[in-house]
Amino acid sequence: MTLTGTRTGPRTGTPLRVGLVGYGLAGSVFHAPLIATTDGLVLDTIVTASPERREQARAEFPDVRFATSPVELWERANELDLIVIASPNKTHVPLATTALKAGLSVVVDKPVAGSAAEARELAALAEARGLLLSVFHNRRWDNDFLTLARLIDTGRLGDVQRFESRFERWRPQLKGGWRESGAAEEIGGLLYDLGSHVVDQALVLFGPAERVYAETDVRRPGAATDDDTFIAVTHTNGVRSHLYVSATAAQLGPRFRVLGSTAGYVKHGLDPQEADLREGKRPGTAAGWGVEPESLWGRIGAGESPLTGGGHPVETEPGDYPAYYAGIATALRKGIAPPVTAYEAAATLEVLEAARRSAQEGTVITLETQS
């Protein structure tokens, strides 16, 4: 995959200028801090009409410019190199389409679209125009995921047979907002939110899905969309992934439980990077970025319970969210594929669509193809 760059092409020797659409949770906690701390990128403009959010952003990024509407970015397309879309899910496809047609490379927060077909259409448009299109699946750079990938690559588990992944929270009260809306056009609910992460990780580790079964439930009073979901994926190589996402887990299970032919790996707790970003800590300024204490390391062993001290501790790799935007900068400069492609995101959406259908019909869905 070779990219020709934006309409004017990335300016050699100068920072790549980024326009960020949206300054809610995704924009303020993840995208803006990571963009601003990446060598070779400059956070040029934030699109938000909220005076409160502008004040919040200006306090951390005093040189940033503001726009009320994305239209202002399209009018300044020749001044920018990249658009990052961190607005509500239903806006992802129309905004990405307009940005690409304006000659701008694009990063879209997950999920990139409501369907795999829409994601592939966006990917084709980007290819036709020689532009970068990537999806922010940042949890490929979680500390536990990087550690598990190393254990698999080095053969310490033998042949993996079953992969259990949980992204669980205890949030018995609704927070409100579009993410909890039952309207189909909002693309809300945990299946497309946290489900995007656990499915993407499973596909990266174990390859394409062949069959999908799912159970989705609405547990909390007043909730309008799924808040407790289970997805079973059978990969074409025979590995079975059991994936859980929940806002109603009164007791949190292990983040990973991975069973191989020679050993298993169990890891509790979440990567610390999101919590650090929420607290205002920043990569490059906070010592030991992405590092967790030894007390949280996972354990590897066979025939022993990690809950009683069985097995051996495995040092957790440091989490590395900054690697995503570093990869984006490199891709733009060198005209190569980004760290996460839209086609990879489409493969995840294909599984999510199958999971939704499976839950509705109570059946196992066989996937014909996945690219």
C-alpha positions as CSV (number, residue, x, y, z in Angstrom):
1,M,0.0,0.0,0.0
2,T,1.5,3.3,-1.1
3,L,0.1,6.7,-0.2
4,T,0.6,9.9,-2.2
5,G,-0.2,12.1,0.8
6,T,-2.7,14.9,1.1
7,R,-3.7,17.3,-1.7
8,T,-0.4,19.2,-1.3
9,G,1.5,16.3,0.3
10,P,3.1,16.3,3.8
11,R,5.5,19.2,4.1
12,T,9.1,17.8,4.3
13,G,11.0,18.9,7.4
14,T,8.0,20.6,9.1
15,P,5.6,19.1,11.6
16,L,2.4,17.6,10.3
17,R,-0.6,19.7,11.2
18,V,-3.6,17.9,12.7
19,G,-7.2,19.0,12.9
20,L,-9.2,17.2,15.7
21,V,-13.0,17.0,15.3
22,G,-14.6,16.5,18.8
23,Y,-13.3,17.2,22.3
24,G,-15.4,14.9,24.4
25,L,-14.0,11.8,26.1
26,A,-12.2,10.4,23.1
27,G,-10.8,13.8,21.9
28,S,-9.8,15.2,25.3
29,V,-8.5,12.1,27.1
30,F,-6.9,10.1,24.2
31,H,-6.4,11.9,20.9
32,A,-5.4,15.4,21.8
33,P,-2.7,14.5,24.4
34,L,-1.3,11.7,22.2
35,I,-1.1,13.9,19.1
36,A,0.4,16.8,21.0
37,T,3.2,14.6,22.5
38,T,4.1,12.8,19.2
39,D,7.3,14.0,17.5
40,G,6.5,15.4,14.1
41,L,2.8,16.1,14.8
42,V,1.3,19.4,15.9
43,L,-2.3,19.8,17.2
44,D,-3.4,22.7,15.0
45,T,-7.1,23.0,15.4
46,I,-9.8,21.5,17.6
47,V,-13.4,21.5,16.4
48,T,-15.8,22.1,19.3
49,A,-18.6,24.6,19.8
50,S,-18.6,24.2,23.6
51,P,-17.1,27.2,25.5
52,E,-16.3,24.9,28.4
53,R,-14.4,22.4,26.3
54,R,-12.6,25.3,24.6
55,E,-11.5,26.6,27.9
56,Q,-10.4,23.1,29.0
57,A,-8.4,22.6,25.8
58,R,-6.8,26.1,25.8
59,A,-5.5,25.4,29.4
60,E,-3.4,22.5,28.1
61,F,-2.8,23.6,24.5
62,P,-2.5,27.4,24.6
63,D,-1.4,27.6,20.9
64,V,-4.3,25.5,19.5
65,R,-6.8,27.1,17.2
66,F,-10.6,26.4,17.4
67,A,-13.3,25.9,14.9
68,T,-17.0,25.7,15.5
69,S,-17.7,23.3,12.6
70,P,-15.7,20.8,10.6
71,V,-16.6,22.8,7.5
72,E,-14.0,25.3,8.6
73,L,-11.4,22.5,8.3
74,W,-12.4,21.6,4.8
75,E,-12.0,25.3,3.9
76,R,-8.4,25.2,5.2
77,A,-7.6,21.8,3.8
78,N,-4.3,22.9,2.2
79,E,-3.1,24.0,5.7
80,L,-3.6,20.6,7.3
81,D,-2.1,17.1,6.8
82,L,-4.4,15.0,8.9
83,I,-8.0,15.0,10.3
84,V,-8.8,13.0,13.4
85,I,-12.5,12.3,14.0
86,A,-13.4,11.8,17.6
87,S,-17.0,12.9,17.4
88,P,-20.1,10.7,18.1
89,N,-20.2,7.4,16.2
90,K,-23.0,8.3,13.8
91,T,-20.8,11.1,12.4
92,H,-17.8,9.0,11.6
93,V,-18.7,7.9,8.0
94,P,-20.0,11.3,6.7
95,L,-17.1,13.2,8.3
96,A,-14.5,10.8,7.1
97,T,-16.0,10.8,3.6
98,T,-16.0,14.6,3.4
99,A,-12.4,14.8,4.7
100,L,-11.1,12.3,2.2
101,K,-12.9,14.1,-0.7
102,A,-11.2,17.3,0.5
103,G,-7.8,15.6,0.1
104,L,-7.1,15.0,3.7
105,S,-5.8,11.9,5.4
106,V,-7.9,10.6,8.2
107,V,-7.8,8.9,11.6
108,V,-11.2,7.8,12.9
109,D,-12.0,6.7,16.4
110,K,-13.5,3.2,16.7
111,P,-15.9,2.0,15.5
112,V,-15.1,3.5,12.1
113,A,-18.6,2.8,10.9
114,G,-21.8,0.9,11.7
115,S,-21.1,-1.8,9.2
116,A,-18.2,-3.6,7.5
117,A,-19.5,-2.5,4.1
118,E,-19.3,1.2,5.1
119,A,-15.8,0.7,6.4
120,R,-14.7,-1.0,3.2
121,E,-16.3,1.8,1.1
122,L,-14.2,4.4,3.1
123,A,-11.1,2.3,2.6
124,A,-11.7,2.1,-1.1
125,L,-12.2,5.9,-1.3
126,A,-8.9,6.5,0.6
127,E,-7.1,4.2,-1.7
128,A,-8.5,5.8,-4.8
129,R,-7.3,9.2,-3.6
130,G,-3.9,7.9,-2.3
131,L,-4.7,9.0,1.2
132,L,-4.1,7.5,4.6
133,L,-7.2,6.1,6.5
134,S,-6.7,4.5,9.9
135,V,-8.8,3.5,12.8
136,F,-7.8,4.2,16.5
137,H,-7.7,0.7,17.9
138,N,-5.4,1.8,20.6
139,R,-5.8,-1.2,22.8
140,R,-3.4,-3.1,20.6
141,W,-0.9,-1.2,22.7
142,D,-2.3,-2.2,26.1
143,N,0.4,-3.6,28.4
144,D,-1.4,-7.0,28.9
145,F,-2.0,-7.4,25.1
146,L,1.7,-6.7,24.3
147,T,2.7,-9.2,27.0
148,L,0.4,-11.9,25.7
149,A,1.5,-11.4,22.1
150,R,5.2,-11.9,23.3
151,L,4.3,-15.1,25.2
152,I,2.5,-16.5,22.1
153,D,5.3,-15.5,19.7
154,T,8.0,-17.1,21.9
155,G,6.0,-20.3,22.3
156,R,5.7,-20.2,26.0
157,L,2.0,-21.3,26.0
158,G,2.4,-23.9,23.3
159,D,-0.5,-24.0,20.9
160,V,-3.2,-21.7,22.2
161,Q,-6.6,-23.4,22.4
162,R,-8.8,-21.0,24.2
163,F,-8.6,-17.2,24.7
164,E,-10.8,-15.6,27.3
165,S,-10.9,-11.8,27.4
166,R,-12.9,-9.6,29.7
167,F,-13.5,-5.8,29.6
168,E,-15.8,-5.5,32.6
169,R,-16.9,-2.5,34.7
170,W,-19.3,-2.0,37.6
171,R,-21.5,0.9,36.6
172,P,-25.0,0.1,37.8
173,Q,-26.3,3.6,37.2
174,L,-26.8,5.0,33.7
175,K,-24.6,8.0,32.7
176,G,-26.8,9.1,29.9
177,G,-25.8,10.4,26.5
178,W,-25.7,8.9,23.0
179,R,-23.5,5.9,24.0
180,E,-26.5,4.5,25.9
181,S,-29.1,5.4,23.4
182,G,-31.1,2.7,21.8
183,A,-31.4,4.5,18.5
184,A,-29.8,2.3,15.8
185,E,-28.2,5.4,14.0
186,E,-26.2,6.2,17.2
187,I,-24.2,2.9,17.0
188,G,-24.2,2.8,20.8
189,G,-24.1,0.0,23.3
190,L,-21.2,-2.1,24.6
191,L,-21.1,-4.4,21.6
192,Y,-19.8,-1.7,19.3
193,D,-17.9,0.1,22.1
194,L,-15.8,-2.2,24.3
195,G,-16.7,-5.1,21.9
196,S,-14.7,-3.3,19.2
197,H,-11.6,-3.6,21.4
198,V,-11.9,-7.3,22.5
199,V,-12.8,-8.5,19.0
200,D,-10.0,-6.5,17.3
201,Q,-7.4,-8.0,19.8
202,A,-8.7,-11.5,19.2
203,L,-8.4,-11.2,15.4
204,V,-4.9,-9.7,15.7
205,L,-3.7,-12.6,17.9
206,F,-5.5,-15.5,16.2
207,G,-6.6,-14.5,12.7
208,P,-9.9,-14.5,10.9
209,A,-13.2,-15.6,12.4
210,E,-15.1,-18.5,11.0
211,R,-18.1,-18.7,13.3
212,V,-19.7,-16.3,15.8
213,Y,-22.2,-16.8,18.6
214,A,-23.3,-14.0,21.0
215,E,-25.6,-13.1,23.9
216,T,-26.5,-9.5,24.4
217,D,-28.5,-8.3,27.4
218,V,-30.0,-5.0,28.7
219,R,-29.6,-5.3,32.4
220,R,-29.8,-1.9,34.0
221,P,-33.2,-0.2,34.7
222,G,-33.9,2.4,32.1
223,A,-31.1,1.2,29.7
224,A,-32.0,1.2,26.0
225,T,-29.0,-0.7,24.6
226,D,-26.8,-3.7,25.5
227,D,-24.7,-3.3,28.7
228,D,-23.8,-7.0,29.2
229,T,-22.6,-9.0,26.2
230,F,-20.8,-12.2,25.5
231,I,-19.2,-13.1,22.1
232,A,-17.8,-16.6,21.2
233,V,-15.6,-16.6,18.1
234,T,-14.2,-19.7,16.5
235,H,-11.2,-18.7,14.4
236,T,-10.3,-20.4,11.2
237,N,-7.2,-21.9,12.9
238,G,-9.3,-23.6,15.5
239,V,-8.7,-21.2,18.4
240,R,-11.8,-20.3,20.4
241,S,-12.1,-16.8,21.8
242,H,-14.6,-16.1,24.6
243,L,-15.1,-12.3,24.9
244,Y,-17.0,-10.6,27.6
245,V,-17.9,-6.9,27.9
246,S,-20.1,-5.6,30.7
247,A,-21.1,-2.5,32.7
248,T,-22.8,-4.7,35.2
249,A,-20.1,-6.9,36.6
250,A,-20.3,-6.8,40.4
251,Q,-17.1,-8.9,40.6
252,L,-14.5,-8.3,37.9
253,G,-13.0,-11.4,36.2
254,P,-9.5,-11.7,34.8
255,R,-8.7,-9.4,32.0
256,F,-7.1,-12.4,30.1
257,R,-7.2,-16.2,30.7
258,V,-5.3,-17.9,27.9
259,L,-5.0,-21.7,27.8
260,G,-2.4,-23.4,25.6
261,S,-1.2,-26.9,25.1
262,T,1.8,-26.5,27.5
263,A,0.8,-23.6,29.8
264,G,-1.8,-21.0,30.6
265,Y,-1.6,-17.3,31.3
266,V,-3.9,-15.3,33.6
267,K,-3.8,-11.5,34.0
268,H,-6.0,-9.3,36.1
269,G,-6.4,-5.5,36.0
270,L,-6.5,-2.9,33.3
271,D,-3.7,-1.2,31.5
272,P,-2.8,2.0,33.5
273,Q,-2.6,4.4,30.5
274,E,-6.2,5.4,30.3
275,A,-6.4,6.2,34.0
276,D,-3.1,8.2,33.7
277,L,-4.4,10.2,30.8
278,R,-7.6,11.0,32.6
279,E,-5.6,12.3,35.5
280,G,-3.6,14.6,33.3
281,K,-0.4,12.6,33.1
282,R,1.3,12.8,29.7
283,P,3.7,10.5,27.8
284,G,7.2,11.8,27.8
285,T,6.6,13.8,31.0
286,A,5.4,11.0,33.4
287,A,8.1,8.7,34.6
288,G,7.6,5.0,33.8
289,W,4.8,5.6,31.3
290,G,2.6,2.5,30.8
291,V,4.5,0.5,33.5
292,E,2.5,-1.3,36.2
293,P,3.7,-2.6,39.6
294,E,4.9,-6.1,40.0
295,S,1.8,-6.9,42.2
296,L,-0.3,-6.7,39.0
297,W,1.8,-8.9,36.8
298,G,0.1,-11.9,35.3
299,R,1.1,-15.5,36.0
300,I,2.0,-18.4,33.7
301,G,1.8,-22.1,34.7
302,A,0.2,-25.5,34.2
303,G,-2.1,-27.3,36.6
304,E,-1.9,-24.6,39.2
305,S,-4.2,-21.8,40.3
306,P,-2.8,-18.3,40.1
307,L,-5.2,-17.3,42.8
308,T,-3.2,-19.4,45.3
309,G,0.2,-18.3,44.0
310,G,0.6,-21.1,41.5
311,G,2.7,-20.6,38.4
312,H,5.3,-17.9,37.8
313,P,4.9,-14.2,37.5
314,V,5.4,-12.7,34.1
315,E,6.7,-9.1,33.9
316,T,4.1,-7.0,32.0
317,E,5.4,-5.1,29.0
318,P,4.9,-1.3,29.3
319,G,1.8,-0.1,27.6
320,D,2.5,2.1,24.6
321,Y,-0.4,4.2,23.3
322,P,2.1,6.8,21.9
323,A,3.2,4.1,19.4
324,Y,0.0,4.5,17.4
325,Y,0.4,8.2,16.5
326,A,4.2,7.7,16.0
327,G,3.2,5.1,13.4
328,I,0.7,7.5,11.8
329,A,3.4,10.2,11.5
330,T,5.8,7.6,9.9
331,A,3.1,6.4,7.5
332,L,2.3,9.9,6.4
333,R,6.0,10.8,5.9
334,K,6.9,7.6,4.1
335,G,3.7,6.9,2.3
336,I,3.2,3.4,3.8
337,A,0.3,1.6,5.5
338,P,-0.8,3.0,8.9
339,P,-0.6,1.0,12.2
340,V,-4.3,0.0,11.8
341,T,-6.0,-0.2,8.5
342,A,-9.6,0.4,7.7
343,Y,-9.8,-3.1,6.2
344,E,-8.7,-4.5,9.6
345,A,-11.4,-2.4,11.3
346,A,-13.9,-3.8,8.7
347,A,-13.0,-7.3,9.7
348,T,-13.8,-6.5,13.3
349,L,-17.1,-4.9,12.3
350,E,-18.0,-8.1,10.4
351,V,-17.7,-10.0,13.6
352,L,-19.7,-7.4,15.5
353,E,-22.5,-7.5,12.9
354,A,-22.5,-11.3,13.1
355,A,-22.6,-11.1,16.9
356,R,-25.6,-8.8,16.8
357,R,-27.4,-11.1,14.4
358,S,-26.6,-14.1,16.5
359,A,-28.0,-12.5,19.6
360,Q,-31.2,-11.5,17.9
361,E,-31.7,-14.9,16.3
362,G,-30.2,-17.2,18.9
363,T,-28.0,-18.9,16.3
364,V,-24.4,-19.4,15.4
365,I,-23.4,-17.3,12.4
366,T,-20.9,-18.6,9.9
367,L,-18.8,-16.0,8.1
368,E,-18.2,-16.6,4.5
369,T,-15.3,-14.3,4.0
370,Q,-13.3,-11.8,6.0
371,S,-10.5,-9.6,4.6
